[in-house]
Amino acid sequence: MPALTAFARAVTTTNTWIGRLVSYAVLILFVLLLGDVIMRYITQSPISWSSLASKMVFGIYAIIGGGYLLARRDHVNVDLFYGSFSPRKKAATDIATSFLFFLFLGVLLSESYSMAYDSISRLEVSYETTWRPAIWPSKSMIFVAALLLLLQGIVKLIADIMILLGHEVDESVFGPIHDDENDAKESV
């Protein structure tokens, strides 16, 4: 168990650190878009590269946050029935449906690896503007984000198995697990 705990702590800490770091990208987006709006009013013309730069920053911001969201259990859920389940029943449901998550990530990893490899091998740039920024780093981040999400998914699966087996799960290692309202309803 110490090896699993060390693995889970490393993955959760990495995703949490990256999520917090990347959250500052919103400030970069704000500055880019504000500068573009100001230039439209002053010069009647937008900054030629700000739209593409905003897309690239937002793209990285949106995809890299997946592992962080899973570590914090902040993804959107349809809680029609699931929300009323006990932690053990939620864990059993999550284990039963995890193959969908891993199937999706398998396809995402495969496709994003191919796209990143192709983009890096050509040192791909965008021809949308005269700026011609390198877009291979952005495309590579899709693969990195999928890998981080996969690792956090494995950590969540381990936590769900531990919950189902009745083991205590350290939330500082595995991320938030319990819903305080439903902890009292501990029945499966």
N, CA and C atoms as a LAMMPS dump frame, in Angstrom:
ITEM: TIMESTEP
0
ITEM: NUMBER OF ATOMS
564
ITEM: BOX BOUNDS ff ff ff
-5.0000000000000000e+02 5.0000000000000000e+02
-5.0000000000000000e+02 5.0000000000000000e+02
-5.0000000000000000e+02 5.0000000000000000e+02
ITEM: ATOMS id mol type element x y z
1 1 1 N 0.798 -1.21 0
2 1 2 C 0 0 0
3 1 3 C 0.843 1.278 0
4 2 1 N 2.028 1.311 0.601
5 2 2 C 2.823 2.544 0.568
6 2 3 C 3.168 2.981 -0.85
7 3 1 N 3.401 2.023 -1.744
8 3 2 C 3.726 2.377 -3.127
9 3 3 C 2.518 3.013 -3.814
10 4 1 N 1.325 2.454 -3.568
11 4 2 C 0.107 3.034 -4.153
12 4 3 C -0.146 4.424 -3.611
13 5 1 N 0.094 4.587 -2.314
14 5 2 C -0.104 5.895 -1.691
15 5 3 C 0.881 6.911 -2.26
16 6 1 N 2.118 6.51 -2.432
17 6 2 C 3.131 7.412 -3.002
18 6 3 C 2.767 7.784 -4.434
19 7 1 N 2.317 6.803 -5.217
20 7 2 C 1.889 7.06 -6.598
21 7 3 C 0.712 8.032 -6.601
22 8 1 N -0.288 7.752 -5.783
23 8 2 C -1.487 8.601 -5.731
24 8 3 C -1.138 10.01 -5.283
25 9 1 N -0.284 10.128 -4.281
26 9 2 C 0.112 11.454 -3.8
27 9 3 C 0.852 12.237 -4.898
28 10 1 N 1.741 11.565 -5.607
29 10 2 C 2.508 12.228 -6.668
30 10 3 C 1.585 12.706 -7.793
31 11 1 N 0.659 11.866 -8.209
32 11 2 C -0.252 12.228 -9.295
33 11 3 C -1.178 13.363 -8.867
34 12 1 N -1.791 13.234 -7.691
35 12 2 C -2.726 14.249 -7.212
36 12 3 C -2.008 15.577 -6.972
37 13 1 N -0.824 15.532 -6.395
38 13 2 C -0.051 16.751 -6.166
39 13 3 C 0.332 17.405 -7.487
40 14 1 N 0.762 16.606 -8.453
41 14 2 C 1.139 17.145 -9.77
42 14 3 C -0.053 17.807 -10.445
43 15 1 N -1.193 17.105 -10.475
44 15 2 C -2.383 17.679 -11.112
45 15 3 C -2.87 18.927 -10.384
46 16 1 N -2.798 18.929 -9.065
47 16 2 C -3.223 20.099 -8.293
48 16 3 C -2.295 21.272 -8.567
49 17 1 N -1.007 21.03 -8.58
50 17 2 C -0.028 22.089 -8.84
51 17 3 C -0.215 22.653 -10.251
52 18 1 N -0.353 21.784 -11.238
53 18 2 C -0.535 22.235 -12.621
54 18 3 C -1.846 22.999 -12.758
55 19 1 N -2.918 22.497 -12.147
56 19 2 C -4.211 23.182 -12.214
57 19 3 C -4.16 24.576 -11.629
58 20 1 N -3.493 24.701 -10.502
59 20 2 C -3.369 26.035 -9.882
60 20 3 C -2.501 26.962 -10.727
61 21 1 N -1.427 26.443 -11.268
62 21 2 C -0.539 27.246 -12.106
63 21 3 C -1.264 27.717 -13.369
64 22 1 N -1.947 26.812 -14.024
65 22 2 C -2.625 27.128 -15.274
66 22 3 C -3.83 28.044 -15.051
67 23 1 N -4.36 28.073 -13.841
68 23 2 C -5.499 28.96 -13.573
69 23 3 C -5.125 30.423 -13.822
70 24 1 N -3.861 30.74 -13.752
71 24 2 C -3.417 32.11 -14.025
72 24 3 C -3.48 32.455 -15.503
73 25 1 N -3.714 31.461 -16.334
74 25 2 C -3.865 31.724 -17.764
75 25 3 C -5.079 32.611 -18.029
76 26 1 N -6.045 32.596 -17.123
77 26 2 C -7.209 33.469 -17.27
78 26 3 C -6.764 34.928 -17.279
79 27 1 N -5.767 35.25 -16.488
80 27 2 C -5.248 36.622 -16.48
81 27 3 C -4.606 36.973 -17.822
82 28 1 N -3.891 36.034 -18.388
83 28 2 C -3.277 36.262 -19.702
84 28 3 C -4.375 36.479 -20.746
85 29 1 N -5.416 35.629 -20.686
86 29 2 C -6.538 35.803 -21.609
87 29 3 C -7.183 37.173 -21.44
88 30 1 N -7.372 37.571 -20.203
89 30 2 C -7.982 38.877 -19.921
90 30 3 C -7.163 40.003 -20.543
91 31 1 N -5.867 39.966 -20.326
92 31 2 C -4.991 41.014 -20.862
93 31 3 C -5.021 41.012 -22.392
94 32 1 N -4.952 39.82 -23.008
95 32 2 C -4.989 39.734 -24.47
96 32 3 C -6.293 40.294 -25.027
97 33 1 N -7.396 39.889 -24.444
98 33 2 C -8.692 40.33 -24.96
99 33 3 C -8.952 41.801 -24.658
100 34 1 N -8.538 42.256 -23.491
101 34 2 C -8.694 43.672 -23.158
102 34 3 C -7.857 44.536 -24.106
103 35 1 N -6.631 44.123 -24.345
104 35 2 C -5.772 44.857 -25.279
105 35 3 C -6.387 44.898 -26.661
106 36 1 N -6.988 43.806 -27.083
107 36 2 C -7.626 43.751 -28.392
108 36 3 C -8.814 44.717 -28.463
109 37 1 N -9.63 44.742 -27.419
110 37 2 C -10.779 45.648 -27.384
111 37 3 C -10.321 47.104 -27.38
112 38 1 N -9.327 47.416 -26.58
113 38 2 C -8.807 48.789 -26.52
114 38 3 C -8.277 49.215 -27.885
115 39 1 N -7.532 48.332 -28.536
116 39 2 C -6.982 48.67 -29.856
117 39 3 C -8.085 48.838 -30.896
118 40 1 N -9.164 48.095 -30.768
119 40 2 C -10.283 48.261 -31.707
120 40 3 C -10.878 49.663 -31.584
121 41 1 N -10.976 50.154 -30.35
122 41 2 C -11.538 51.485 -30.141
123 41 3 C -10.553 52.587 -30.529
124 42 1 N -9.285 52.389 -30.266
125 42 2 C -8.281 53.43 -30.541
126 42 3 C -7.929 53.478 -32.028
127 43 1 N -7.639 52.313 -32.602
128 43 2 C -7.145 52.294 -33.983
129 43 3 C -8.168 51.77 -34.996
130 44 1 N -9.341 51.398 -34.51
131 44 2 C -10.376 50.802 -35.363
132 44 3 C -9.919 49.486 -35.987
133 45 1 N -8.897 48.872 -35.391
134 45 2 C -8.372 47.624 -35.908
135 45 3 C -7.893 46.759 -34.742
136 46 1 N -8.265 45.485 -34.721
137 46 2 C -7.791 44.623 -33.638
138 46 3 C -6.303 44.302 -33.781
139 47 1 N -5.721 43.814 -32.723
140 47 2 C -4.333 43.347 -32.772
141 47 3 C -4.344 42.056 -33.585
142 48 1 N -3.538 41.971 -34.599
143 48 2 C -3.619 40.852 -35.549
144 48 3 C -3.364 39.489 -34.905
145 49 1 N -2.548 39.436 -33.905
146 49 2 C -2.171 38.157 -33.329
147 49 3 C -2.926 37.816 -32.051
148 50 1 N -3.718 38.728 -31.494
149 50 2 C -4.334 38.479 -30.185
150 50 3 C -5.396 37.387 -30.224
151 51 1 N -6.14 37.303 -31.301
152 51 2 C -7.18 36.272 -31.394
153 51 3 C -6.562 34.875 -31.383
154 52 1 N -5.536 34.68 -32.192
155 52 2 C -4.866 33.382 -32.238
156 52 3 C -4.174 33.075 -30.91
157 53 1 N -3.525 34.059 -30.327
158 53 2 C -2.865 33.848 -29.032
159 53 3 C -3.892 33.483 -27.964
160 54 1 N -5.047 34.135 -27.987
161 54 2 C -6.113 33.826 -27.028
162 54 3 C -6.611 32.395 -27.204
163 55 1 N -6.785 31.979 -28.452
164 55 2 C -7.224 30.605 -28.724
165 55 3 C -6.214 29.598 -28.189
166 56 1 N -4.941 29.875 -28.406
167 56 2 C -3.904 28.953 -27.957
168 56 3 C -3.841 28.883 -26.434
169 57 1 N -3.89 30.035 -25.777
170 57 2 C -3.852 30.058 -24.306
171 57 3 C -5.094 29.375 -23.744
172 58 1 N -6.272 29.687 -24.297
173 58 2 C -7.495 29.07 -23.799
174 58 3 C -7.503 27.567 -24.052
175 59 1 N -6.997 27.154 -25.192
176 59 2 C -6.945 25.723 -25.496
177 59 3 C -6.122 24.956 -24.474
178 60 1 N -4.958 25.48 -24.158
179 60 2 C -4.107 24.825 -23.151
180 60 3 C -4.793 24.874 -21.787
181 61 1 N -5.351 26.013 -21.445
182 61 2 C -6.059 26.191 -20.172
183 61 3 C -7.191 25.179 -20.032
184 62 1 N -7.968 25.006 -21.098
185 62 2 C -9.137 24.125 -21.043
186 62 3 C -8.753 22.651 -20.941
187 63 1 N -7.748 22.225 -21.67
188 63 2 C -7.446 20.794 -21.676
189 63 3 C -6.592 20.347 -20.5
190 64 1 N -5.687 21.18 -20.063
191 64 2 C -4.764 20.75 -19.005
192 64 3 C -5.459 20.676 -17.649
193 65 1 N -6.618 21.302 -17.533
194 65 2 C -7.342 21.3 -16.261
195 65 3 C -8.101 20.025 -15.953
196 66 1 N -8.165 19.08 -16.88
197 66 2 C -8.926 17.848 -16.667
198 66 3 C -8.457 17.038 -15.474
199 67 1 N -7.16 16.84 -15.358
200 67 2 C -6.617 16.085 -14.224
201 67 3 C -6.879 16.793 -12.906
202 68 1 N -6.754 18.113 -12.91
203 68 2 C -7.025 18.915 -11.712
204 68 3 C -8.492 18.786 -11.301
205 69 1 N -9.394 18.875 -12.275
206 69 2 C -10.816 18.755 -11.97
207 69 3 C -11.143 17.376 -11.402
208 70 1 N -10.548 16.339 -11.964
209 70 2 C -10.798 14.995 -11.452
210 70 3 C -10.195 14.823 -10.057
211 71 1 N -9.032 15.404 -9.826
212 71 2 C -8.417 15.322 -8.495
213 71 3 C -9.293 15.977 -7.442
214 72 1 N -9.995 17.035 -7.82
215 72 2 C -10.88 17.754 -6.887
216 72 3 C -12.319 17.255 -6.951
217 73 1 N -12.592 16.324 -7.869
218 73 2 C -13.947 15.788 -8.094
219 73 3 C -14.911 16.916 -8.461
220 74 1 N -14.463 17.826 -9.322
221 74 2 C -15.266 18.984 -9.709
222 74 3 C -15.889 18.866 -11.093
223 75 1 N -15.784 17.702 -11.726
224 75 2 C -16.447 17.533 -13.023
225 75 3 C -17.957 17.556 -12.815
226 76 1 N -18.66 17.939 -13.835
227 76 2 C -20.118 17.98 -13.775
228 76 3 C -20.65 16.548 -13.795
229 77 1 N -21.572 16.269 -12.875
230 77 2 C -22.205 14.951 -12.818
231 77 3 C -23.707 15.106 -12.984
232 78 1 N -24.331 14.08 -13.51
233 78 2 C -25.789 14.023 -13.528
234 78 3 C -26.17 13.301 -12.243
235 79 1 N -26.648 14.062 -11.278
236 79 2 C -26.873 13.524 -9.934
237 79 3 C -28.307 13.1 -9.652
238 80 1 N -29.043 12.729 -10.676
239 80 2 C -30.421 12.345 -10.468
240 80 3 C -30.531 11.227 -9.432
241 81 1 N -29.732 10.194 -9.59
242 81 2 C -29.715 9.098 -8.623
243 81 3 C -28.397 9.071 -7.859
244 82 1 N -27.322 9.282 -8.578
245 82 2 C -25.967 9.169 -8.037
246 82 3 C -25.752 10.048 -6.815
247 83 1 N -26.322 11.236 -6.805
248 83 2 C -26.13 12.168 -5.696
249 83 3 C -26.648 11.653 -4.374
250 84 1 N -27.617 10.755 -4.415
251 84 2 C -28.181 10.232 -3.167
252 84 3 C -27.508 8.941 -2.718
253 85 1 N -26.558 8.436 -3.5
254 85 2 C -25.863 7.2 -3.14
255 85 3 C -24.908 7.416 -1.971
256 86 1 N -24.67 6.37 -1.232
257 86 2 C -23.646 6.39 -0.18
258 86 3 C -22.278 6.381 -0.852
259 87 1 N -21.213 6.722 -0.113
260 87 2 C -19.872 6.684 -0.715
261 87 3 C -19.518 5.311 -1.3
262 88 1 N -19.91 4.242 -0.633
263 88 2 C -19.598 2.9 -1.147
264 88 3 C -20.369 2.604 -2.43
265 89 1 N -21.617 3.027 -2.479
266 89 2 C -22.417 2.797 -3.685
267 89 3 C -21.906 3.669 -4.838
268 90 1 N -21.471 4.88 -4.519
269 90 2 C -20.858 5.733 -5.551
270 90 3 C -19.588 5.08 -6.082
271 91 1 N -18.774 4.534 -5.174
272 91 2 C -17.529 3.872 -5.581
273 91 3 C -17.828 2.676 -6.473
274 92 1 N -18.831 1.881 -6.107
275 92 2 C -19.195 0.716 -6.922
276 92 3 C -19.685 1.152 -8.304
277 93 1 N -20.477 2.204 -8.354
278 93 2 C -20.972 2.728 -9.628
279 93 3 C -19.817 3.247 -10.472
280 94 1 N -18.919 3.978 -9.839
281 94 2 C -17.765 4.526 -10.568
282 94 3 C -16.861 3.413 -11.104
283 95 1 N -16.679 2.367 -10.328
284 95 2 C -15.864 1.239 -10.783
285 95 3 C -16.536 0.564 -11.977
286 96 1 N -17.854 0.366 -11.874
287 96 2 C -18.598 -0.307 -12.943
288 96 3 C -18.579 0.493 -14.244
289 97 1 N -18.538 1.813 -14.147
290 97 2 C -18.569 2.646 -15.358
291 97 3 C -17.192 3.156 -15.775
292 98 1 N -16.165 2.803 -15.032
293 98 2 C -14.825 3.322 -15.327
294 98 3 C -14.297 2.865 -16.682
295 99 1 N -14.789 1.738 -17.179
296 99 2 C -14.303 1.285 -18.486
297 99 3 C -14.609 2.319 -19.568
298 100 1 N -15.709 3.065 -19.427
299 100 2 C -16.039 4.111 -20.399
300 100 3 C -14.998 5.228 -20.36
301 101 1 N -14.623 5.611 -19.148
302 101 2 C -13.604 6.636 -18.953
303 101 3 C -12.281 6.201 -19.579
304 102 1 N -11.867 4.971 -19.276
305 102 2 C -10.581 4.486 -19.775
306 102 3 C -10.617 4.225 -21.285
307 103 1 N -11.758 3.832 -21.812
308 103 2 C -11.905 3.661 -23.255
309 103 3 C -11.754 5.011 -23.959
310 104 1 N -12.463 6.02 -23.441
311 104 2 C -12.357 7.376 -23.997
312 104 3 C -10.914 7.855 -23.946
313 105 1 N -10.251 7.669 -22.805
314 105 2 C -8.868 8.139 -22.677
315 105 3 C -7.907 7.348 -23.554
316 106 1 N -8.189 6.08 -23.774
317 106 2 C -7.347 5.292 -24.677
318 106 3 C -7.374 5.869 -26.084
319 107 1 N -8.57 6.198 -26.556
320 107 2 C -8.701 6.807 -27.889
321 107 3 C -8.048 8.187 -27.896
322 108 1 N -8.318 8.987 -26.864
323 108 2 C -7.742 10.331 -26.786
324 108 3 C -6.219 10.291 -26.756
325 109 1 N -5.659 9.394 -25.976
326 109 2 C -4.199 9.27 -25.915
327 109 3 C -3.616 8.861 -27.263
328 110 1 N -4.233 7.886 -27.887
329 110 2 C -3.738 7.408 -29.182
330 110 3 C -3.791 8.51 -30.232
331 111 1 N -4.926 9.161 -30.343
332 111 2 C -5.086 10.208 -31.357
333 111 3 C -4.218 11.434 -31.058
334 112 1 N -4.161 11.825 -29.779
335 112 2 C -3.374 13.015 -29.441
336 112 3 C -1.878 12.751 -29.597
337 113 1 N -1.447 11.514 -29.346
338 113 2 C -0.045 11.175 -29.558
339 113 3 C 0.302 11.291 -31.043
340 114 1 N -0.561 10.745 -31.888
341 114 2 C -0.32 10.825 -33.333
342 114 3 C -0.269 12.281 -33.795
343 115 1 N -1.218 13.072 -33.317
344 115 2 C -1.272 14.478 -33.712
345 115 3 C -0.039 15.234 -33.21
346 116 1 N 0.343 14.988 -31.953
347 116 2 C 1.509 15.671 -31.39
348 116 3 C 2.789 15.25 -32.109
349 117 1 N 2.927 13.958 -32.345
350 117 2 C 4.124 13.458 -33.029
351 117 3 C 4.263 14.089 -34.414
352 118 1 N 3.151 14.11 -35.142
353 118 2 C 3.161 14.708 -36.479
354 118 3 C 3.503 16.197 -36.404
355 119 1 N 2.89 16.893 -35.463
356 119 2 C 3.099 18.335 -35.331
357 119 3 C 4.541 18.66 -34.912
358 120 1 N 5.072 17.9 -33.97
359 120 2 C 6.449 18.124 -33.512
360 120 3 C 7.445 17.792 -34.622
361 121 1 N 7.203 16.703 -35.342
362 121 2 C 8.151 16.296 -36.387
363 121 3 C 8.241 17.339 -37.501
364 122 1 N 7.163 18.098 -37.696
365 122 2 C 7.176 19.143 -38.727
366 122 3 C 7.429 20.531 -38.137
367 123 1 N 7.586 20.604 -36.812
368 123 2 C 7.693 21.886 -36.116
369 123 3 C 6.611 22.836 -36.644
370 124 1 N 5.379 22.342 -36.572
371 124 2 C 4.22 23.009 -37.165
372 124 3 C 4.001 24.415 -36.614
373 125 1 N 3.69 25.311 -37.518
374 125 2 C 3.35 26.688 -37.169
375 125 3 C 1.982 27.02 -37.761
376 126 1 N 1.362 28.059 -37.238
377 126 2 C 0.072 28.513 -37.75
378 126 3 C 0.31 29.532 -38.856
379 127 1 N -0.498 29.419 -39.898
380 127 2 C -0.409 30.375 -40.995
381 127 3 C -1.602 31.332 -40.988
382 128 1 N -2.331 31.369 -39.843
383 128 2 C -3.494 32.25 -39.717
384 128 3 C -3.115 33.727 -39.76
385 129 1 N -1.964 34.044 -39.21
386 129 2 C -1.519 35.443 -39.178
387 129 3 C -0.068 35.523 -39.65
388 130 1 N 0.405 36.727 -39.835
389 130 2 C 1.804 36.909 -40.215
390 130 3 C 2.745 36.57 -39.053
391 131 1 N 2.201 36.494 -37.881
392 131 2 C 2.976 36.145 -36.682
393 131 3 C 3.528 34.729 -36.792
394 132 1 N 2.765 33.795 -37.308
395 132 2 C 3.148 32.393 -37.503
396 132 3 C 3.745 31.724 -36.261
397 133 1 N 2.955 31.655 -35.188
398 133 2 C 3.478 31.035 -33.971
399 133 3 C 3.566 29.519 -34.105
400 134 1 N 4.466 28.95 -33.349
401 134 2 C 4.573 27.492 -33.291
402 134 3 C 3.321 26.953 -32.603
403 135 1 N 2.66 26.002 -33.245
404 135 2 C 1.477 25.403 -32.609
405 135 3 C 1.748 23.976 -32.137
406 136 1 N 2.945 23.465 -32.42
407 136 2 C 3.252 22.128 -31.942
408 136 3 C 3.254 22.043 -30.411
409 137 1 N 3.644 23.095 -29.663
410 137 2 C 3.544 22.962 -28.209
411 137 3 C 2.089 22.827 -27.735
412 138 1 N 1.176 23.567 -28.348
413 138 2 C -0.233 23.476 -27.977
414 138 3 C -0.791 22.093 -28.284
415 139 1 N -0.461 21.56 -29.448
416 139 2 C -0.944 20.228 -29.816
417 139 3 C -0.338 19.157 -28.917
418 140 1 N 0.891 19.348 -28.497
419 140 2 C 1.537 18.399 -27.586
420 140 3 C 0.86 18.385 -26.224
421 141 1 N 0.344 19.528 -25.829
422 141 2 C -0.31 19.627 -24.515
423 141 3 C -1.57 18.781 -24.446
424 142 1 N -2.195 18.494 -25.566
425 142 2 C -3.378 17.628 -25.557
426 142 3 C -2.978 16.241 -25.066
427 143 1 N -1.855 15.734 -25.564
428 143 2 C -1.371 14.423 -25.117
429 143 3 C -0.977 14.459 -23.639
430 144 1 N -0.274 15.505 -23.235
431 144 2 C 0.136 15.643 -21.828
432 144 3 C -1.098 15.7 -20.926
433 145 1 N -2.096 16.472 -21.338
434 145 2 C -3.324 16.602 -20.548
435 145 3 C -4.045 15.263 -20.45
436 146 1 N -4.108 14.521 -21.541
437 146 2 C -4.759 13.21 -21.523
438 146 3 C -4.017 12.247 -20.609
439 147 1 N -2.695 12.306 -20.631
440 147 2 C -1.884 11.452 -19.764
441 147 3 C -2.118 11.795 -18.29
442 148 1 N -2.149 13.086 -17.973
443 148 2 C -2.416 13.503 -16.584
444 148 3 C -3.812 13.085 -16.134
445 149 1 N -4.778 13.191 -17.029
446 149 2 C -6.139 12.769 -16.703
447 149 3 C -6.205 11.261 -16.503
448 150 1 N -5.493 10.511 -17.334
449 150 2 C -5.439 9.053 -17.179
450 150 3 C -4.852 8.67 -15.821
451 151 1 N -3.738 9.293 -15.464
452 151 2 C -3.104 8.982 -14.182
453 151 3 C -4.041 9.312 -13.013
454 152 1 N -4.743 10.456 -13.102
455 152 2 C -5.673 10.808 -12.027
456 152 3 C -6.857 9.85 -12.015
457 153 1 N -7.259 9.364 -13.182
458 153 2 C -8.329 8.365 -13.255
459 153 3 C -7.924 7.066 -12.587
460 154 1 N -6.679 6.675 -12.744
461 154 2 C -6.173 5.47 -12.064
462 154 3 C -6.193 5.682 -10.553
463 155 1 N -5.789 6.881 -10.114
464 155 2 C -5.816 7.2 -8.678
465 155 3 C -7.248 7.124 -8.157
466 156 1 N -8.198 7.651 -8.908
467 156 2 C -9.602 7.607 -8.488
468 156 3 C -10.105 6.17 -8.436
469 157 1 N -9.724 5.354 -9.409
470 157 2 C -10.125 3.949 -9.408
471 157 3 C -9.569 3.226 -8.188
472 158 1 N -8.323 3.493 -7.849
473 158 2 C -7.717 2.891 -6.649
474 158 3 C -8.501 3.32 -5.415
475 159 1 N -8.83 4.611 -5.317
476 159 2 C -9.6 5.11 -4.172
477 159 3 C -10.974 4.452 -4.115
478 160 1 N -11.629 4.305 -5.266
479 160 2 C -12.947 3.665 -5.29
480 160 3 C -12.871 2.215 -4.831
481 161 1 N -11.85 1.501 -5.254
482 161 2 C -11.664 0.111 -4.827
483 161 3 C -11.426 0.06 -3.321
484 162 1 N -10.604 0.975 -2.811
485 162 2 C -10.35 1.018 -1.372
486 162 3 C -11.64 1.29 -0.593
487 163 1 N -12.448 2.224 -1.071
488 163 2 C -13.721 2.537 -0.411
489 163 3 C -14.631 1.313 -0.422
490 164 1 N -14.714 0.658 -1.573
491 164 2 C -15.57 -0.52 -1.699
492 164 3 C -15.13 -1.637 -0.758
493 165 1 N -13.822 -1.749 -0.55
494 165 2 C -13.291 -2.775 0.355
495 165 3 C -13.323 -2.355 1.822
496 166 1 N -13.791 -1.125 2.079
497 166 2 C -13.933 -0.655 3.454
498 166 3 C -12.683 -0.039 4.045
499 167 1 N -11.688 0.277 3.21
500 167 2 C -10.459 0.908 3.703
501 167 3 C -10.641 2.414 3.819
502 168 1 N -9.904 3.004 4.729
503 168 2 C -9.9 4.458 4.885
504 168 3 C -9.108 5.063 3.722
505 169 1 N -9.635 6.136 3.155
506 169 2 C -8.989 6.802 2.021
507 169 3 C -8.579 8.199 2.471
508 170 1 N -7.299 8.476 2.364
509 170 2 C -6.761 9.78 2.746
510 170 3 C -7.043 10.784 1.627
511 171 1 N -7.9 11.75 1.912
512 171 2 C -8.296 12.716 0.891
513 171 3 C -7.155 13.643 0.481
514 172 1 N -6.149 13.805 1.308
515 172 2 C -5.007 14.629 0.915
516 172 3 C -4.149 13.903 -0.123
517 173 1 N -4.322 12.593 -0.224
518 173 2 C -3.579 11.787 -1.189
519 173 3 C -4.416 11.5 -2.432
520 174 1 N -5.682 11.128 -2.231
521 174 2 C -6.544 10.681 -3.324
522 174 3 C -7.525 11.744 -3.805
523 175 1 N -7.564 12.886 -3.161
524 175 2 C -8.536 13.917 -3.508
525 175 3 C -9.809 13.722 -2.715
526 176 1 N -10.708 14.696 -2.756
527 176 2 C -11.962 14.599 -2.005
528 176 3 C -12.731 13.345 -2.403
529 177 1 N -13.22 12.647 -1.408
530 177 2 C -13.934 11.397 -1.657
531 177 3 C -15.36 11.471 -1.137
532 178 1 N -15.493 11.953 0.069
533 178 2 C -16.769 11.851 0.777
534 178 3 C -17.658 13.061 0.578
535 179 1 N -18.937 12.785 0.543
536 179 2 C -19.968 13.809 0.538
537 179 3 C -20.563 13.78 1.944
538 180 1 N -20.382 14.849 2.715
539 180 2 C -20.789 14.856 4.115
540 180 3 C -22.248 14.486 4.33
541 181 1 N -23.133 14.892 3.405
542 181 2 C -24.545 14.572 3.549
543 181 3 C -24.766 13.071 3.49
544 182 1 N -24.033 12.387 2.65
545 182 2 C -24.278 10.967 2.425
546 182 3 C -23.417 10.052 3.276
547 183 1 N -22.421 10.589 3.983
548 183 2 C -21.609 9.74 4.851
549 183 3 C -22.459 9.084 5.926
550 184 1 N -23.482 9.776 6.359
551 184 2 C -24.359 9.224 7.391
552 184 3 C -25.214 8.08 6.841
553 185 1 N -25.403 8.032 5.543
554 185 2 C -26.24 7.006 4.92
555 185 3 C -25.401 5.808 4.46
556 186 1 N -24.34 5.499 5.101
557 186 2 C -23.38 4.484 4.675
558 186 3 C -24.049 3.113 4.575
559 187 1 N -24.681 2.89 3.416
560 187 2 C -25.271 1.574 3.171
561 187 3 C -25.172 1.275 1.691
562 188 1 N -25.004 0.014 1.388
563 188 2 C -24.918 -0.381 -0.027
564 188 3 C -26.015 -1.363 -0.323
